[in-house]
Amino acid sequence: MTAIPKKVRVPDLAQMKKRGERIVMLTAYDATMARLFDQAGVDVMLVGDSLGHVILGLDTTIPVTLDAIIHHALGVTRGARRALVVADMPFLSYQVTSEQAMKNAARLFQEGGAAAVKLEGGRSIADTVRKLTAAGLPVMGHVGLMPQHVHRLGGMRQQARNDEAAQELILDALALEDAGAFAVVLEAIPNTVAEAVTSRLQIPTIGIGAGPHCDGQVLVSYDILGLFDTFVPPFVKQYAQLGEMVLSAAEHYADDVRQGIYPQSVETRRESAAVLALK
């Protein structure tokens, strides 16, 4: 009997930081990919609103709905047996009132099966984070470049590029920790700022375009697999070119159908195997 792998829980991440073990995090959007990432030993899977880009073909994450996150979270939680599954709370699903945030977060846990939620923002949402965590809902924070704030930030650009902005970001991260967040994503900030934040916080930091000094790293899975070629951030390392493989496979299939090779080639092989079995 195959042993069921030990499930990664929220407290495990704090222990990993203490032991100096790097946390591996990837986005996931369906059960099949979640199963593969689980087998690869990924610690945390994020059902990110990045699905707006890579799944829905949108220019920003802003139109992504709560129902869309729930839909994809349900697939990921079915596929992930070991990894901790975190679900993004989409734009305006938590910023209006804390009561709204509680109701929407509860849906991600109850309907999507998530084990934690992620919110973008610092001191401005600290009270909401505190109320969620007080109710027993694990919360991951997110500061630096926040895609849901793309219009206010003036585009997808590096943040905390001067001393004043860096100090503001550190205060935001500390406020999230004080509010009960169990980890904080640091996106698109200078390496030195990420190092300073990581050293100040007792909770883990997860970097994306924030250098090597964070306690863990997260990337969009479609980026590292070479499936999304519309835009590849400069900090991304592509570990495969699956887009080219998918294109080649689809082209070969189309050629076989048009030439009458498929399904005849499969039927011929099946008939040959049946003949051999009778001998």
URQUIUR-V456158 format. One record per helix or strand. SS is the DSSP state (hx for helix, st for strand). FROM is the first residue (numbers start at 1). TO is the last residue. Records with the same first field share a line. If there is no record, write none. Layout:
SS=FROM-TO / FROM-TO
//
This chain:
hx=10-19 / 31-39 / 51-54 / 66-79 / 98-110 / 123-134 / 147-153 / 163-178 / 191-200 / 221-224 / 242-259 / 264-278
st=23-27 / 44-47 / 84-88 / 116-118 / 121-121 / 139-144 / 159-159 / 183-187 / 189-189 / 204-208 / 216-219
//
